[in-house]
Amino acid sequence: MTAQVPEKLNFEGQTHSLCTEPLKQYFELAGVKSPFDDFYSTALWRGYVGTWDITNDHLYLIHLQGWIAGKDEPCGLDEL
């Protein structure tokens, strides 16, 4: 099994690896399919790397680099 590229978590001035998928729950609760599901990489099954920030006890997605099958360039938060 290939190790997965972790998400990034900024907390108290340090960047940590986040080995969970907070955005997955968003898609499930919204009842929509992730636009990244059709991208294939053995090291990045979820198709994106998110950068998260904890501020005032809330988790915020502040940056996203995702890949959609058939597109030549990665997409960001604005395309999500």
N, C-alpha and C positions, 0 to 999 in steps of 0.2 A: 504494500500500500504506500502510495506517495504522500509525503507530508504536505499539508495544505498551507498556502500563503496565508498568514494570519491577518486579521483586521488590525487596525491601530487604535490605541486608546490614549488620549492625552489626559493626564490627571496630575494635578499638583506640580506642574512644570516638567513632568517626565512623560516620555512616550513608552507605552507598554504594548506587548503583543496581546491581542484579544482573540482567543480561540473559541469563539462562539459567533452566532449569526443574528444580531439584533434586528437586522432588516428583514430577515425571513419571517419573523412574527408580524411585521407590518404588512407584508404581502398576504399572509394568511388571514389576518383580521380584516383586511380590506377586500378579501375575496378575489384578488387578482393574481395572475401569473406573473412571476418575475420576468422582466424583459431580458434577463441574462441567462435564463434556463437553457437556451439552445447553444450557448457557447461551450466549447469543449476544451478542457485542459486537465490533465491528470493532477496538476498541482493547484488547480483553482476551480473546483467543481461548482462553486456558487457563481462564478463569472464576474466577480467584482471584488475590489478591496475598498472598504470604507474606513474613513478616519473619524473617530468619535471623540467627543469632549464631554467631560462631566463638569457641569457648572450648576451651583445651587441645588445639588442633589438630583439633577435631571441629566439624562443622556441625550446628546445632540449629535446628529450626523453632520459633520462640517465639510467633508470632502469625499468624493466618490470617483473612483476610476473603474469603469466597467466595460465589458466587451460584449457586444451583441453579434451573433453569428451573421456573417455576410457584410459587416461593416469593416472598413479598413483602419479606422481610428477608434481609440477608446472614447467612451462618452462619460459625462459627468453628471452632477446633481441636476443641472438644468434640463437634461434629457430624461431624467427619471420621472 
